[in-house]
Amino acid sequence: MKRAAALFLAIVLLFSLASCGKDSGGNTATKTDATATDTDKAVNMPSFREGTEDLAIATSIAMRFLDSEEYLDHATCINEVLGWYCARKSLAGGHDYLTESEVMSIQHAIRPENDAFDLNSSVNAGVIEKGVKGNDVVYYFPLYVKNYQDYFGNLEITAEYPENYDGVLEQDAEARSMITVNITDPENDTSEDYKYLFIKSDTASPAFPYLLRHIELPEVKGASEWGSDFKLENLIEANRLSVLLDNYKSVMTKRNYSVGGGNEYYYYRWNGHIVSNGYQMDPDGGKEFYFSYENYNLTYSDAHYIAEIYCGDPETVNGENNGNALEKDISFLFDIGQIYDVREKGELYTFRIRNYYADNDEYSSYYEVKKSDLSLQKAVWNEGGDYETILEVNYGGEVDTYDFTMGWDEHPMRKVNVISHLGTENGEVDGRFTVEVPYNIEVVPFGYSDYNLWANDEMTKEYKYPGDGIDYTVCYTNIMG
């Protein structure tokens, strides 16, 4: 079936202009404000079906041809979920845009323990349009709205809901509680079921109060055979940072944009911990520096670093679900799609990846990997186009730390006790864990609804940063009064 290449170009541009080193997809990550926006507060609580149906269908479309929910950490996949969600709402008579609050809340709903991807790189590439409606920043997805019927008008898409189930808090909910989205393609004689478990949570935004807890994906059908001896999952596994840094003492990525600017990042280990530092340079030559330590993307303020840790959900109150922010920075530089045109070039394999909806290689991405370990050496997105981006990766070289780790060897690690007191529909949930970080990193809990921070378990002393090199306790709670 012939597919327009516009969407694939959009996906390529998203990756070509996105900066790396800031979250699990190599793209800028942001966090919503702790307090719900006025727009959120004005929204009536949707029913279970209203709050999940279009989101589940949009996610199913984005996950077609994918075999793991791990791809929800991939910026391409999230961009498609947002775009197809907006398209469905628009075609049903709703707005042809999403507010910034909706963009953040949707991402929180489908990947609640992770930072939200920033859409500014897509806006800069012209893939998504940004505007203002009243007091709201809004995002338009014209390519998705335009192409939805052409891409999926021939498909039969239904959502079946379990009887008498409304997404209540059931941490051990059975399969009967799962939504089933069926996508049938009569032309190719395929029928696929995607199953979702959404749990109601008062830590979510009022507009999207149901959080995704589990996905069951069907066996991948309808995709072309791979044109290589390795698959996308092999490339992803070989290029996880923990794997690369077992083989090389350092990894350095350098990206140049044809429109000007670029970025440079170093990845290395300090005392066994994976760390990263680097900069993003705009076309005018201005630089913005970024730093990461294991699970945390850091900001710099008042002469110390700040690590925010999500504690606003019962499943995160003991620290188990805060994943490694750096692990996928290299591995998710590979686009989602079909590997083809594999060739040998000395010690390298070269190949291309194209989206499953494209029927030619006009906008395909180009890669070089090392034969011996599949480590990424080079990538080119939108080759020869107005937004061509070239990425080169070097291994084992000297690291420029930009003074990031200065003083770490001279000072002992600090211990931060993180305590959570959450109020939920089923009562209170308490949690606690201890984080060890270098002496000048402040650990600060955050959530997506109203919360307070205290300096003790009794919640009688307001939290203030105690200074470098001091062990301390910080208590997070959404119980007010």
N, C-alpha and C positions, 0 to 999 in steps of 0.2 A: 504494500500500500504506500502510495506516495505521500510524504509528509513535508510540509513547508519547513524550511531551515531556520526560520526566524527565531523560534524558541531555542534551538540549539545555540544560535549565535548569542542569545541572551545569557544562556548558561555559561558559555565560554567567557563572555565579557565579565560576568560576575567573578569568575575565578581569576581572570587576567588582571583585574584591578584590585582585587582584595589583598590586603596586607596580611602578613603571617606573624606567628609568634605570640598571639594573644588569646587564642582559645583552641578548643579541640579540633576546629576545622581550619585553622590557619587564617581566620578572619577576625576583624574587630569584634569584640564582644562588649555588650553593655548590660547594665542592670536597670530595672525600673525603679522609680522612687519607692520608698517604703510605704508611703501613704497613697491610697488609691486616688486617681485623678477625679475631677468633677464629672467627667464623662462617665467613668466607671460607676460613680456613686448614683448617677441618675438612671442607670440601666436597671430595668426590672429583672429579677432572677429568672433566667430561661428554664423551661422544662428540660428534662433529661434529653429528650429527642432534639429539641430546639438547640440545645447547647453542644450537641455532639455530632449530629447527622452529617452536615456539610463538611465538618472538620474530618470526620472519619472517611468520608468519600474522597475528599481532596488528598488525604494522606495515602489512601489506597492507590489513587492514580499516580502519586509521586513515587510509591514503592513498587510499582509494576516493574518486573524484570530484576528486582533486588531480592536477596535471600536472607537479609539480616536487619533487625531493627536498629542495629548499630549505625546504619546509614543515616539515621535521624541526626547524627552528629556531623553530618556532611552538609556544608552550606548550600550545595546544589539542591539537595533534597528539601531542605527547609524553604528555599526560595520557591520551589515548585508547589509545596503545600500552601504557602501564602497566596501564590498566584492563582492556583486552581480554586482555592477557597473563595477568593475575591471574584473570580469569574462566575462561579456558581451563584453566589449571592446577587451579582449584577444581572445575570440572565434571568433570575427569578423576580426581578423588579426592584432589587435593592440598590445600594450605592455602588458605583464603579471604582471605589477606593476603600482602603482600610485606614483607620486612624492609627497614630503612633501607639496609642494605648492598646488597640486591637492587635497590632503587629507583635507587641511585647507579650500580651496576654495569650495569644494563640501559641507562640513559641513556648511559653511557660506551661501551657496545657499539654503539649505533646512531648516535651522534654523538661519536666519540672525541676530536675536537679542540676540543670546546666544554664550557663549564661546565654542570653539572647544574642543572635547574630545582628550586627549593625547593617542596615541596608544602604548606607551612604555610598559604598563602592559601586553598587548597582545603579544608584542614582547618577553618580559621576559618569558612568558608562552609557547612560541613556537608556538602560534596560527598564528601570522603574522611574516613574516621575514623582516628584515630591512637591507638595503644595500646602496651602493653609486654608482651612475652613473654619471661620469663626476664631475660636481660641485653640483649635486643634491642628497639629501637624498631620497631614494625610499623605498616603502613598497610593499611586495609581499603578495598575498592572495591565497596560493596554495590550501587550502581546498575548497575555494569557486570556483576557476577555475576548480578543479577536479570534484566537485560534481554538477555543474550547470546542465549539461545535464541529469544526473541521477535523479535529483530532479524535473526539470521543462521541460525536453524534451517532455513529454507527454502533456504539456499544450499548448494552443493556445494563444499567447500574441500579442496584436496589440495596436498601439497608433494612435488615431485619432485627427487631429488638426483642429481648427476652420479656416474657409476660410479667407484668406487675413489678418491674424493676426500674428504679429511678436513680441509680448511681449513688446510693447511700454508702457511708463509710464501712466497707467490708474489706479489711486488709487481706483476708484469705478467701475472697469470693471464688465461687466455683465457676466452671465453664458456662453454666447456664446464664451467668450474668454478663456474658460477652455479646457485644454488637457484632453482627455478621454483615459485611459488605460484599455483595457478589458482583463481579464484573464479567459479563458474558460477551464474547466477541463472535457473533454468528459467522462472519466472513472467514475467520481462521479456526472456527470450531473449538474455541477454548472457553472454559468457565472456571473462575478462580474465586475462592472465598478468603476474605481478609477478616480476622477476628480481633476485636479490641475490648479491653477492660478499662473503662473509665470509672474513677472513684470521685465522689463528691468531696470537695475540700473547702473549708472556709478560709484556707490560707491562699486560695486562688482569687482571681479578680471576679467581681460579680457578673461580668459579661460572659466569662468562660470558667464556670465554677467546678468543672469536672476535669480531673487530671488523668492522663493516660498512664496506666500501670503495667500493661502487658499487651503484647501483640503476638498473634499467630499468623505467620505468612504462608501462603500456598507454595507449592513447588513452582519454580519459575517456568513459565510457558511462553511460547510465542517469540522468544528472542532467537536471534541467529546464533549459529555455532561460533564458538571462539576460534579465532584464527591463529592461535599460538599454543605452545605447550604450557603456558602459565595463564592463570586467570586473575581477575581483578583482586580477589581475596588473597592470592599469593603475593601480589605487589603490595597490598596494604600490610600484610603481616611482616614482610621483609623490611618495610620502611617505617615500622614503629620505632620511635626514638630509643626505647629501651633496647631494642635489637641492634640498631645502628651503633649505639654507644657501647655495646658489648664488643663490637668489631672495630670501632674507630674511637680515638680519644676525643674527637670533636666533629661537629657538622657545621658547615657554614653555607647559608643560602644567600644568593644575591639575585635580585629581580630588577629588571629595567623595563620601563614602559616607553613605547614609541612616542607617546604624548608628553614625555618628560617625567622625571621623578623615578622613584623605585624604593626598594628597601634592602636591608642587609641584616641578617640575624645569625647569631652564634648559639649553638647548643652544646652543652658539655656537662660533666659531672663535677660537683664539689662535694668532697667527703661522701661520695656514694649517692648524692641527691642530684636529680636532673634539674638544671637551671638553664635559663636563656636570657639573652639581652640583645638589643639591636635597635634599629631606627627605621622610621618611615620618612621618606623625603618627598615633598610635593614638587610639582613642576617648577616652582619659583626658587627651589633650593632650601626651603625651610625644613628643619628636621624635628621629629617628635620621637622621643625614646620610649622603649617598652622593656619591661623586665618581668620574668616569671620564675617562680620557685616551686617545683613539683606540681601540686594541685592548684596553685594560686597564681593568677595574673595580678601583678602588683601595680599600684600607683605610688607616686612619691609626693610627700607633703610634710612640711615642718621638719625637714632633714631626716626623715626616716621613711621606710616603705610600709605600705598598707596592703594586707591580704584580706579580701572579703570572702566569707564562707557562708554558704546558704544553710540556714537552720529553720526555715519557715514551714517545714512539713514533717509530719510524724515519721516518715521514712528517712529523714536526714538528721534527726536530733542526736543520734549517736555517732555521726560522722562517717557512716559507711558508704554513702552514695555520692560523695564529692570526688569525682573521678580525676584522673591526671590530666591537667589542662594542656600538657605538652605532648603527650604520647602520640597524638595523631597529626601533629603539625606537618610532617613530611608525607605520611602515608595518604592523607586525604588531599594531596595535591593532584592525585590521579582523578580525572573526570569519571563520572559514572556512564558506562556505555560499553560498546563492543570493541574489543581489541582486534586490530586487523593490520595488514601490510607489515608483518613482522619480518625484519631483515637482520643479518649479521653485519657488524661493522667493527672488525678487529675484536677487542675484548667486550664489545657492547652489543646489546640488542637494540634496534630502533623499531618503533611501531607507532601506530596512531590509535586514538580512541574517538569514536563518534557516538552520539546519542542514538538511542534505539528508534526514535521517531524521524531521524534524518535518513535519507536514502542516497546520499552522496557524501564525499569527503571535503566539500567546499570549506566547511568551518571546523573540521576535525582538529584535535589537539595532537601534538607531536611529542614523543618521549624518547629518551635514551636511558637505559639501565645497564648496570654491569652484569655480565653473564654469570659470574661466579656467585653473586649473592643478591641480584635483582635490586641493588641500591640505586636510587634515582640519581642520575648525573645531569640531566638537562631536560627542560620542558619548554615548549613554545605554544602559546595560545593565540588564536586568531592570526595565524601565520600570514604575513603579507598584507594584513588589513590595517585599518586606521588605528586600531587599538592593540597592535601586536605587543605581546609581552614575552620576554625571554627570561627564564629562570635557570641559573647554574648552581650546582651543588658541589662543594668541595669537602673532602674528608681528611681528618688527621692533622690539620694545620694549627698554627698558633691562634689563640683566642684573644680577641680584644674585649675585655670585660667591662669597659667604660666605668671602671671603679665600682662595679656592682657588688663584688664580693670583698671589697676592701674592709679590713677589720674582722672578717668572719673567723679567720684562723686564730686571732688574738683573744677572742671573747668566747665564752662557753655558750652553748645553745640555750635559749630561753624556753620555758614551759608555760603554755597558756591553757588554763582550764576553761572549757566552753560548756556552759550549762544552758539548757533550754527548758522553759515551762510554756507549753502550748495548750490553749483551750480549743477543743474540738467538739463536734456534735455528740460524740460518745464520751465526753469527759475530758479530763486533763491528761496530757502526755508529757512525761519528763524525760530528759536525756542529758548525758554528760560524756565528754571525751576530752583528752588532752592532746594538744598539738605542740610539737617541738619545731622551732624555727630559729634562724640566726637572730642575734641579739637586737638588731635594728629593724625587724619586721613586726609590725603590729597586726594581730589577728582580730578582725571585727566581724561578728555575725550580721546577716541581713536577711530580710524576707520580702515578700511581694504584697503584704498587707500591713496594716498598722502594727508597730511593735515599739518596745522600749528596750534599752540596754542598761544593765545595772552592774555594779562592781562586786556584788556579793550574792550568794545564793538566797539570802533573805529578802533581796530586792529592796534594800533600805538606803543604799548608797549609789548615787548616779555614777555611771561609768565615765571615766576620763582616762586617756592614755597615760600610763604611769611613767613613761620614759624608757629609754633604751636599756637593755641588759637586766630588766626586772621581770621576774615571773609574776603572773597576775591571773585573776579570774574575771571573766566577763559572762554575764547572764543575759540571755535573750528571752523575751516573753511577748506574746500577743494578748496577754490577759491584762486589761487596763483597769484602773480604778484603785 
